[in-house]
Amino acid sequence: MDPFTKSIFLFCGGKSDRIKILMWEGDGFVLLYKRLESGRFRWPRNPAEVKPISWKQFTWLMQGLDIEQPTAIKLVNPGKIY
């Protein structure tokens, strides 16, 4: 992936209690760091589990929640009615 796009890249340490966020702002990179005082981030354990996430899922991740919330209302693509 191109790090100079409007994307953020997330990196998690081995203990899963720290996360680094890297994003490009046009004139340089921004690096954010978050360390949980208790608990762990729900993080992929192998390359097959890595996937893009939405901003809502990112918020859940930062709150220590699983990015797949079973009770969340799923977004519907207009024109696709099931």
DSSP file (Angstrom, degrees, kcal/mol; ACC not computed):
  #  RESIDUE AA STRUCTURE BP1 BP2  ACC     N-H-->O    O-->H-N    N-H-->O    O-->H-N    TCO  KAPPA ALPHA  PHI   PSI    X-CA   Y-CA   Z-CA
    1    1 A M              0   0    0      0, 0.0     3,-0.0     0, 0.0     0, 0.0   0.000 360.0 360.0 360.0 154.4    0.0    0.0    0.0
    2    2 A D    >   -     0   0    0      1,-0.1     3,-1.3     2,-0.0     5,-0.1  -0.778 360.0-157.9 -89.0 116.4    1.1    3.6   -0.6
    3    3 A P  T 3  S+     0   0    0      0, 0.0    21,-0.3     0, 0.0     4,-0.2   0.596  87.6  68.5 -70.9  -8.6    1.7    5.4    2.7
    4    4 A F  T 3  S+     0   0    0     19,-0.1     2,-0.1     2,-0.1    -2,-0.0   0.277  82.6  94.8 -94.0  11.3    1.2    8.8    1.0
    5    5 A T  S <  S-     0   0    0     -3,-1.3     2,-2.0     1,-0.1    19,-0.5  -0.355  98.8 -87.0 -89.5 176.2   -2.6    8.2    0.5
    6    6 A K  S    S+     0   0    0     -2,-0.1     2,-0.3    17,-0.1    -2,-0.1  -0.438  93.0 109.7 -83.3  64.4   -5.4    9.3    2.7
    7    7 A S        -     0   0    0     -2,-2.0    17,-0.6    -4,-0.2     2,-0.4  -0.901  61.1-135.6-131.8 159.8   -5.1    6.2    4.8
    8    8 A I  E     -A   23   0A   0     -2,-0.3     2,-0.5    15,-0.1    15,-0.2  -0.924  14.0-148.0-114.9 149.0   -3.9    5.4    8.3
    9    9 A F  E     -A   22   0A   0     13,-2.5    13,-2.7    -2,-0.4     2,-0.4  -0.966  10.1-154.9-118.8 130.5   -1.6    2.5    9.1
   10   10 A L  E     -A   21   0A   0     -2,-0.5     2,-0.4    11,-0.2    11,-0.2  -0.866  10.1-175.7-110.2 137.2   -1.9    0.7   12.4
   11   11 A F  E     -A   20   0A   0      9,-2.5     9,-3.1    -2,-0.4     2,-0.4  -0.996   6.1-163.4-131.5 136.4    0.9   -1.3   14.1
   12   12 A C  E     -A   19   0A   0     -2,-0.4     7,-0.2     7,-0.2    -2,-0.0  -0.955  16.7-123.9-125.4 140.2    0.6   -3.2   17.3
   13   13 A G    >   -     0   0    0      5,-1.6     3,-1.3    -2,-0.4     5,-0.1  -0.187  35.6 -98.4 -73.0 170.2    3.3   -4.5   19.7
   14   14 A G  T 3  S+     0   0    0      1,-0.3    -1,-0.1     2,-0.1    -2,-0.0   0.796 123.6  53.1 -61.5 -31.9    3.6   -8.2   20.7
   15   15 A K  T 3  S-     0   0    0      1,-0.0    -1,-0.3    25,-0.0    26,-0.0   0.614 101.5-135.6 -79.0 -11.6    1.8   -7.7   24.0
   16   16 A S  S <  S+     0   0    0     -3,-1.3    25,-3.9     2,-0.2    -2,-0.1   0.698  80.3 104.0  62.4  22.4   -1.1   -6.1   22.1
   17   17 A D  S    S+     0   0    0     23,-0.2    19,-3.0     1,-0.1     2,-0.4   0.403  72.6  56.5-108.5   0.6   -1.3   -3.3   24.7
   18   18 A R  E     - B   0  35A   0     17,-0.2    -5,-1.6    -5,-0.1     2,-0.4  -0.985  60.9-173.8-133.4 142.8    0.3   -0.6   22.5
   19   19 A I  E     -AB  12  34A   0     15,-2.6    15,-2.6    -2,-0.4     2,-0.4  -0.998   9.2-157.0-138.1 140.7   -0.6    0.7   19.1
   20   20 A K  E     -AB  11  33A   0     -9,-3.1    -9,-2.5    -2,-0.4     2,-0.5  -0.946   7.5-159.2-116.1 139.0    1.1    3.1   16.7
   21   21 A I  E     -AB  10  32A   0     11,-2.6    11,-2.6    -2,-0.4     2,-0.5  -0.977   6.6-169.2-121.1 125.4   -0.8    5.0   14.1
   22   22 A L  E     +AB   9  31A   0    -13,-2.7   -13,-2.5    -2,-0.5     2,-0.3  -0.957  13.3 162.8-118.0 129.3    1.0    6.4   11.0
   23   23 A M  E     -AB   8  30A   0      7,-2.0     7,-3.1    -2,-0.5     2,-0.4  -0.997  33.0-127.2-145.9 149.8   -0.6    8.8    8.6
   24   24 A W  E     - B   0  29A   0    -17,-0.6     5,-0.2   -19,-0.5   -17,-0.1  -0.797  16.3-174.5 -94.8 133.0    0.5   11.3    5.9
   25   25 A E        -     0   0    0      3,-2.6     4,-0.1    -2,-0.4    -1,-0.1   0.168  53.2 -99.3-113.8  16.2   -0.7   14.9    6.1
   26   26 A G  S    S+     0   0    0      2,-0.2     3,-0.1     1,-0.1    -2,-0.0  -0.044 119.4  46.8  94.7 -33.7    0.7   16.3    2.9
   27   27 A D  S    S-     0   0    0      1,-0.4     2,-0.3     0, 0.0    -1,-0.1   0.330 126.0 -27.7-121.1   4.2    3.7   17.9    4.5
   28   28 A G  S    S-     0   0    0      2,-0.0    -3,-2.6     0, 0.0    -1,-0.4  -0.903  73.0 -72.7 163.4 171.1    4.9   15.1    6.7
   29   29 A F  E     -B   24   0A   0     -2,-0.3     2,-0.4    -5,-0.2    -5,-0.2  -0.609  31.2-148.2 -89.5 149.2    3.9   12.0    8.7
   30   30 A V  E     -B   23   0A   0     -7,-3.1    -7,-2.0    -2,-0.2     2,-0.5  -0.968  10.6-163.6-113.3 132.5    2.0   12.0   11.9
   31   31 A L  E     -B   22   0A   0     -2,-0.4     2,-0.3    -9,-0.2    -9,-0.2  -0.975   6.1-173.5-120.2 119.7    2.8    9.3   14.4
   32   32 A L  E     -B   21   0A   0    -11,-2.6   -11,-2.6    -2,-0.5     2,-0.4  -0.853   4.0-163.3-110.2 148.2    0.3    8.6   17.3
   33   33 A Y  E     -B   20   0A   0     -2,-0.3     2,-0.4   -13,-0.2   -13,-0.2  -0.998   6.8-176.8-135.3 131.5    1.0    6.2   20.1
   34   34 A K  E     -B   19   0A   0    -15,-2.6   -15,-2.6    -2,-0.4     2,-0.5  -0.996   3.7-171.8-132.2 132.3   -1.5    4.7   22.5
   35   35 A R  E     -B   18   0A   0     -2,-0.4     2,-0.3   -17,-0.2   -17,-0.2  -0.987  20.3-135.8-121.8 125.1   -0.8    2.4   25.4
   36   36 A L        -     0   0    0    -19,-3.0     3,-0.1    -2,-0.5     5,-0.1  -0.612   1.1-150.5 -78.5 135.8   -3.6    0.8   27.4
   37   37 A E  S    S+     0   0    0     -2,-0.3     2,-0.3     1,-0.3    -1,-0.1   0.833  85.6   7.2 -73.0 -33.5   -3.2    0.8   31.1
   38   38 A S  S    S+     0   0    0    -21,-0.1    -1,-0.3    -3,-0.0     2,-0.1  -0.992 113.0  24.2-146.6 148.6   -5.2   -2.4   31.4
   39   39 A G  S    S-     0   0    0     -2,-0.3     2,-0.3    -3,-0.1    -3,-0.1  -0.296  73.2 -96.2  90.8-178.5   -6.5   -4.8   28.7
   40   40 A R        -     0   0    0     24,-0.2   -23,-0.2    -2,-0.1     2,-0.2  -0.962  27.0-105.4-139.3 153.4   -5.3   -5.5   25.2
   41   41 A F        -     0   0    0    -25,-3.9     2,-1.0    -2,-0.3    25,-0.1  -0.551  36.0-116.7 -73.8 144.7   -6.2   -4.5   21.7
   42   42 A R        +     0   0    0     23,-0.4    25,-0.2    -2,-0.2    -1,-0.1  -0.762  52.7 173.5 -80.6 105.9   -8.1   -7.1   19.6
   43   43 A W        -     0   0    0     -2,-1.0     7,-0.1    23,-0.1    23,-0.0  -0.907  37.5 -99.3-126.8 143.5   -5.5   -7.5   17.0
   44   44 A P        -     0   0    0      0, 0.0     6,-0.0     0, 0.0    -1,-0.0  -0.298  25.2-159.1 -58.4 141.9   -5.0   -9.9   14.0
   45   45 A R  S    S+     0   0    0      1,-0.1     3,-0.0     5,-0.0    -2,-0.0   0.529  71.2  24.4-102.7  -9.5   -2.7  -12.8   14.8
   46   46 A N  S >  S-     0   0    0      1,-0.0     3,-1.8     0, 0.0     4,-0.5  -0.976  86.1-101.6-150.3 162.4   -1.8  -13.8   11.2
   47   47 A P  G >  S+     0   0    0      0, 0.0     3,-1.0     0, 0.0    -1,-0.0   0.775 115.9  64.4 -58.1 -27.9   -1.6  -12.1    7.8
   48   48 A A  G 3  S+     0   0    0      1,-0.2     0, 0.0     3,-0.0     0, 0.0   0.759  99.8  53.5 -67.7 -23.4   -4.9  -13.7    6.7
   49   49 A E  G <  S+     0   0    0     -3,-1.8    -1,-0.2     2,-0.0     2,-0.2   0.560  83.2 107.5 -87.4  -9.5   -6.8  -11.8    9.4
   50   50 A V    <   +     0   0    0     -3,-1.0    -7,-0.0    -4,-0.5    -5,-0.0  -0.518  44.3 148.0 -72.9 133.3   -5.4   -8.4    8.3
   51   51 A K        -     0   0    0     -2,-0.2     2,-0.1    -7,-0.0    -2,-0.0  -0.987  50.4 -87.4-159.1 159.7   -8.1   -6.2    6.5
   52   52 A P        -     0   0    0      0, 0.0     2,-0.3     0, 0.0     0, 0.0  -0.424  44.5-158.4 -67.4 148.7   -9.2   -2.6    6.0
   53   53 A I        -     0   0    0     -2,-0.1     2,-0.1     3,-0.0    14,-0.0  -0.910  13.1-116.6-128.4 158.7  -11.5   -1.2    8.7
   54   54 A S     >  -     0   0    0     -2,-0.3     4,-2.3     1,-0.1     5,-0.1  -0.332  34.1-104.5 -83.5 170.5  -14.0    1.6    8.8
   55   55 A W  H  > S+     0   0    0      2,-0.2     4,-2.3     1,-0.2     5,-0.1   0.863 123.8  54.4 -63.9 -34.7  -13.7    4.7   11.0
   56   56 A K  H  > S+     0   0    0      2,-0.2     4,-2.2     1,-0.2    -1,-0.2   0.930 109.3  46.6 -63.9 -44.4  -16.4    3.2   13.2
   57   57 A Q  H  > S+     0   0    0      1,-0.2     4,-2.7     2,-0.2    -2,-0.2   0.877 109.6  54.8 -64.6 -37.2  -14.4    0.0   13.6
   58   58 A F  H  X S+     0   0    0     -4,-2.3     4,-2.4     2,-0.2    -1,-0.2   0.916 107.4  50.3 -60.5 -43.3  -11.3    2.1   14.3
   59   59 A T  H  X S+     0   0    0     -4,-2.3     4,-1.3     2,-0.2    -2,-0.2   0.927 110.6  49.1 -60.5 -45.9  -13.1    3.9   17.1
   60   60 A W  H  <>S+     0   0    0     -4,-2.2     5,-2.8     1,-0.2     3,-0.5   0.924 110.2  51.6 -59.3 -44.4  -14.2    0.5   18.6
   61   61 A L  H ><5S+     0   0    0     -4,-2.7     3,-1.7     1,-0.2    -2,-0.2   0.914 107.9  51.2 -59.3 -44.0  -10.6   -0.7   18.3
   62   62 A M  H 3<5S+     0   0    0     -4,-2.4    -1,-0.2     1,-0.3    -2,-0.2   0.739 107.6  54.2 -67.1 -21.9   -9.3    2.4   20.2
   63   63 A Q  T 3<5S-     0   0    0     -4,-1.3    -1,-0.3    -3,-0.5    -2,-0.2   0.389 123.0-106.5 -89.7   2.7  -11.9    1.7   22.9
   64   64 A G  T < 5S+     0   0    0     -3,-1.7    -3,-0.2     1,-0.3     2,-0.2   0.630  78.0 131.2  83.9  14.0  -10.6   -1.9   23.3
   65   65 A L      < -     0   0    0     -5,-2.8   -23,-0.4    -6,-0.2    -1,-0.3  -0.550  66.3 -95.2 -97.0 163.4  -13.5   -3.5   21.6
   66   66 A D        -     0   0    0     -2,-0.2    -1,-0.1     1,-0.1   -23,-0.1  -0.523  29.0-131.6 -70.6 142.9  -13.6   -6.1   18.9
   67   67 A I  S    S+     0   0    0      1,-0.2     2,-0.8    -2,-0.2    -1,-0.1   0.641  97.4  68.2 -75.4 -11.9  -14.0   -4.5   15.4
   68   68 A E        -     0   0    0     -8,-0.1    -1,-0.2   -11,-0.0    -2,-0.1  -0.837  69.9-174.7-106.7  93.3  -16.8   -6.9   14.6
   69   69 A Q    >   -     0   0    0     -2,-0.8     3,-1.3     1,-0.1    -2,-0.0  -0.798  14.7-155.6 -90.8 114.5  -19.7   -5.9   16.9
   70   70 A P  T 3  S+     0   0    0      0, 0.0    -1,-0.1     0, 0.0    -2,-0.0   0.763  92.3  47.2 -63.8 -25.2  -22.6   -8.4   16.5
   71   71 A T  T 3  S+     0   0    0      2,-0.1     2,-0.1    -3,-0.1    -2,-0.0   0.482  86.1 111.3 -96.1  -1.6  -25.2   -5.9   17.6
   72   72 A A  S <  S-     0   0    0     -3,-1.3     2,-0.5     1,-0.1     0, 0.0  -0.449  76.7-112.4 -71.5 143.9  -24.1   -3.0   15.4
   73   73 A I        -     0   0    0     -2,-0.1     2,-0.2     1,-0.0    -1,-0.1  -0.660  34.7-128.9 -76.5 125.4  -26.4   -2.0   12.6
   74   74 A K        -     0   0    0     -2,-0.5     2,-0.2     1,-0.1    -1,-0.0  -0.509  20.4-112.5 -77.7 141.4  -24.6   -2.9    9.3
   75   75 A L        -     0   0    0     -2,-0.2     2,-0.4     1,-0.0    -1,-0.1  -0.492  29.1-141.5 -71.6 142.6  -24.3   -0.2    6.6
   76   76 A V        -     0   0    0     -2,-0.2     5,-0.1     5,-0.0    -1,-0.0  -0.899  10.0-127.8-110.0 134.8  -26.4   -0.9    3.5
   77   77 A N    >   -     0   0    0     -2,-0.4     3,-2.2     3,-0.1    -2,-0.0  -0.706  37.8-109.5 -78.4 121.7  -25.1   -0.1    0.0
   78   78 A P  T 3  S+     0   0    0      0, 0.0     3,-0.1     0, 0.0    -1,-0.1  -0.225 104.5  27.8 -54.2 136.3  -27.8    2.0   -1.7
   79   79 A G  T 3  S+     0   0    0      1,-0.1     2,-0.7    -3,-0.0    -2,-0.0   0.201  98.7  98.5  95.9 -15.8  -29.5    0.0   -4.5
   80   80 A K    <   +     0   0    0     -3,-2.2     2,-0.5     2,-0.0    -1,-0.1  -0.898  47.5 173.2-107.1 106.0  -28.9   -3.3   -2.8
   81   81 A I              0   0    0     -2,-0.7    -5,-0.0     1,-0.1     0, 0.0  -0.954 360.0 360.0-115.0 129.5  -31.9   -4.5   -0.9
   82   82 A Y              0   0    0     -2,-0.5    -1,-0.1     0, 0.0    -2,-0.0   0.421 360.0 360.0-101.2 360.0  -31.9   -7.9    0.6
